[in-house]
């Protein structure tokens, strides 16, 4: 078992308490097409995944002194959960943005240029799967700082796995 964190708006948390589990809904997704890609990856990589819409997790406790998690004034909760690592698909947070931006995820500037010149050896969509290989070799001049911020996705989370809940209002 491993500790993860999820941020949910107050409405989602209230609904979770009524249902007995935390679950995401497609109609609340910021990027529904990209989330569908992640669902496909979860089906492929997590043996017990049942196809629920992904609940997003943080590996490290989110520092809420920063803004940007929710719009100002939104009531939300930071939830600490304990999950079996086999239920969570970890990925590189920064590289996930290549999926969101529909761009090629290269290991070097040369590879990136070659892809955009039509000389790539893998498709853009195949390159996205690199977000799951955060320990792969990348050109050091192409790498931002070498450190990876990992995020996770899982299906629904039973409330029995919730270890603590903190209430906030976004700045």
C-alpha positions in Angstrom: 0.0 0.0 0.0 1.1 3.5 -0.8 -0.1 7.0 0.1 -1.5 9.2 -2.6 -3.4 12.5 -2.6 -6.4 13.7 -4.6 -8.0 17.1 -4.8 -11.8 17.1 -5.2 -14.3 19.9 -5.2 -16.8 19.9 -2.3 -19.6 18.7 -4.5 -17.7 15.6 -5.6 -16.7 14.9 -2.0 -20.3 15.2 -0.8 -21.4 12.8 -3.5 -18.6 10.4 -2.6 -19.7 10.3 1.0 -23.3 9.4 -0.2 -22.0 6.7 -2.6 -19.3 5.3 -0.4 -16.5 5.9 -3.0 -14.7 8.6 -4.9 -15.4 8.5 -8.6 -14.8 10.9 -11.5 -17.4 11.8 -14.1 -16.8 12.4 -17.8 -19.0 15.5 -17.8 -16.6 17.2 -15.4 -13.4 16.4 -17.3 -11.3 19.3 -18.5 -9.9 17.2 -21.4 -12.4 14.4 -22.2 -10.6 13.1 -25.3 -7.2 13.0 -23.6 -8.8 11.3 -20.6 -10.2 8.6 -22.9 -6.6 8.0 -24.1 -5.5 7.6 -20.4 -8.5 5.2 -19.8 -7.2 3.1 -22.7 -3.7 3.1 -21.1 -5.2 2.1 -17.8 -7.1 -0.8 -19.3 -3.8 -1.9 -21.0 -1.6 -1.5 -17.9 -3.7 -2.2 -14.8 -4.9 -5.7 -14.5 -7.8 -5.0 -12.1 -9.0 -1.7 -13.6 -12.7 -1.9 -14.3 -13.0 1.1 -16.8 -14.1 3.8 -14.4 -13.3 7.4 -15.4 -9.9 8.2 -14.0 -9.5 9.8 -10.5 -6.3 11.9 -10.6 -3.7 11.4 -7.9 -0.6 13.2 -6.7 2.3 11.1 -5.5 3.5 14.1 -3.3 1.2 16.0 -1.1 0.0 19.1 -3.2 1.3 22.4 -1.8 -1.9 24.4 -1.7 0.0 27.7 -1.1 0.3 27.7 -4.9 -2.8 28.6 -6.9 -4.2 27.0 -10.0 -5.8 23.9 -8.6 -9.3 25.4 -8.6 -10.9 28.7 -9.5 -10.9 31.3 -6.8 -13.6 30.8 -4.2 -14.2 27.1 -5.0 -14.6 24.9 -1.9 -12.5 21.7 -2.2 -10.8 19.0 -0.2 -7.4 17.5 -0.2 -7.8 13.8 0.5 -5.1 11.4 1.6 -5.7 7.9 0.4 -3.9 4.6 0.7 -4.0 2.4 -2.4 -2.3 -0.7 -3.6 0.3 0.4 -6.1 -1.1 -2.2 -8.6 -4.3 -0.1 -8.8 -2.5 3.1 -9.8 -1.0 4.0 -13.2 1.9 6.4 -12.6 3.0 8.9 -15.2 5.2 12.0 -15.6 3.2 15.1 -14.8 5.1 17.4 -17.1 5.2 15.0 -20.0 1.4 14.5 -19.7 1.2 18.0 -21.2 2.5 16.7 -24.5 -0.6 14.5 -24.6 -2.8 17.4 -23.7 -1.1 19.6 -26.4 -1.2 16.8 -29.0 2.6 17.1 -29.6 5.3 14.5 -30.1 7.2 13.4 -26.9 10.8 13.2 -27.9 13.9 12.1 -26.0 16.1 14.8 -27.6 15.8 17.9 -29.7 17.2 16.0 -32.7 14.4 13.3 -32.4 11.8 16.1 -32.1 13.1 17.8 -35.2 13.3 14.6 -37.2 9.7 13.7 -36.3 8.5 17.1 -37.4 10.4 16.7 -40.7 8.5 13.4 -41.3 11.5 11.2 -40.4 10.1 9.9 -37.1 10.4 6.2 -36.3 7.3 6.1 -34.1 3.9 7.9 -34.2 3.0 10.8 -32.0 0.6 8.6 -30.1 3.3 6.0 -29.5 5.6 8.7 -28.2 3.0 9.6 -25.6 3.4 6.2 -23.9 6.8 7.5 -22.8 5.1 9.3 -20.0 5.0 6.0 -18.2 8.8 5.4 -18.5 9.9 8.3 -16.4 13.3 6.6 -15.8 14.2 6.4 -19.5 17.3 8.0 -21.0 16.8 11.5 -22.4 19.4 14.0 -23.8 20.5 16.0 -20.7 20.3 19.3 -22.7 16.6 18.4 -23.5 15.7 17.4 -20.0 14.3 20.2 -17.9 16.0 19.4 -14.5 16.2 15.6 -14.3 13.6 15.4 -11.5 10.2 13.9 -12.3 6.9 14.9 -10.8 4.8 11.9 -10.8 1.0 11.8 -11.0 -1.3 8.8 -10.9 -4.7 7.7 -12.1 -6.9 5.0 -10.7 -10.6 4.0 -10.9 -13.0 4.6 -8.1 -11.6 4.8 -4.6 -13.6 3.2 -1.7 -13.9 5.5 1.3 -12.3 2.8 3.4 -9.0 3.9 1.7 -9.4 7.5 2.7 -7.0 8.3 5.6 -7.7 12.0 6.0 -9.6 14.9 4.5 -8.8 18.6 4.7 -11.2 21.4 3.7 -10.1 24.5 1.7 -11.4 27.4 -0.3 -9.3 28.2 -3.4 -7.5 31.6 -3.4 
